[in-house]
Amino acid sequence: MKILTILGARPQFIKAATVSRAIAANQNITEVIVHTGQHFDANMSDVFFEQLDIPKPNHSLGIANLNHGAMTGRMLEAIELIVEIERPDWVLVYGDTNSTLAGALAAAKLHVPVAHVEAGLRSHNLAMPEEINRVLVDRISSVLFCPTETAVENLHVEGFPFTESKRKAQKILNVGDVMYDATLYYREKVRENILLTEWGLDEKGYVLCTLHRAENTDNPLRLESIFDALREINRDLPVVLPLHPRTKNLLERLGAMRWLDGLRLLSPVPYLEMQRLEMDAKVILTDSGGMQKEAYFHQVPCVTLRDETEWVETVTMGWNQIVGSNREKILSAFHRPQTHVNQTLQPYGAGDAALRITDYLWNNR
Ligand code: UDP
């Protein structure tokens, strides 16, 4: 059996690493990897392939730095050709990026079944490019691998699973979260090999922040307000900020690099280093999807710099506060003690999501 995996962005490398490992353990499955090139910098791409032992891509498209339409269009054209040449049994897509949409669309039109990992997530905000991608990819996928029960419910509310007369009904499965698999798999390695002294930081003596969502970076007012709050927090505790290239470019273009004054800037860090920074942070402030969950996996309080979240369980369990970009709200959430209301729930599965995904694809080839 052949699986064609479509990747392109940092979070997808992390998600795919666990599934690729499970696929490699089944000698009857060949995985062919397409890297669209959406994220291409060495520290946003190569380092993840090396550190997480992801097989080298069989096809590298080098499509990056374009507007959404041009990027998705070129990917669609290139992936269509690859699907025709490779003739896979499944096309496997992850998450919600333009690479996910292009891969799913190319495959579905060639009648190759699409498997969507992280299906059913919703922010209920169609202003987000990611939300548009998710909704469309879910609709044309054959199997929807949901990370949580909330994701399954989201799909049911929208009328999923759909049945077409000439196709099998869609299958919806809650397999758990592949990023939880990754956290469990690498946790000990991180503890043993990565030391906080690498950055001259003390345990629980700093705050970790990441910022890259378009809703923040494309809105100078939001961005300025967030950085005002970060500089204020930085008076109490160092704010460590591995700066996403997109955010850096936008700040440079705005002539607003002074907003970063005093913050502990880092280049994007590799996955294992990032887990160490997360584990020992006092608080994580972020607009990243993955980091909200990882904060919970590492039992670190999170303040989310967005107006909504797809990972609602982190909020209901008391580990995550959704505050948007308002300076006062950020500061008050940062200073407000957390109340962890439910420590016993395990909403992200049992750490075997990758295995369950691979087994399903193999048994339904
Ligand atoms: N991450 C990383 N290095 C960094 C920033 C993030 O390894 O400098 C990891 C982080 O631990 C998480 C993933 O990247 O596993 C989240 O990706 P990102 O925030 O880019 O995307 P999102 O999750 O918002 O889609």
Residues whose N, C-alpha, C, O or C-beta is under 5 A from the ligand:
A	BS01	UDP	R10 P11 I14 P242 S267 P268 V269 P270 Y271 M274 D287 S288 G289 G290 M291
